[in-house]
Amino acid sequence: MSMIAWVLLGLASGALGVLLLPPQGPEHCFRIILAALAGAALGGLLGALFGLGSIDLLDTPGTLCAVSGSIVAIGVQHYLRPRSS
């Protein structure tokens, strides 16, 4: 159940990231959303691994870990993206 919620949170975070960060084209929007999905999954799994949430239940700590992971992944993706000059 919470894995589905992490995916939905990742999609929502990715959509918000596309709105907040100016996209350079459609492929950039896709990369932001993929980074958010991966970050949400990784954040949720790490939160469950460290006892901050559960994979089976939708709970607040696991949700916060998933959202935090997606925000960090979007930031890293934005920082590492190639700059056009």
C-alpha angles and dihedrals in degrees: 000000000000093000087064089048090051090053091049091047089049091052091048092048090048092051090049090048090053089052094047099041115055106242119226092209142319093295089056091054089051092051092050092051092046090049090051092049092049092045093050092050093045093045092049093047093047090048090052091045092054093044097254095119145351134257091215100046133053104234137159099252093049091047092050091049091051093049092045091050092051092049091050092047092051090049092049092047091050092048094047099043116113114261120228115220 
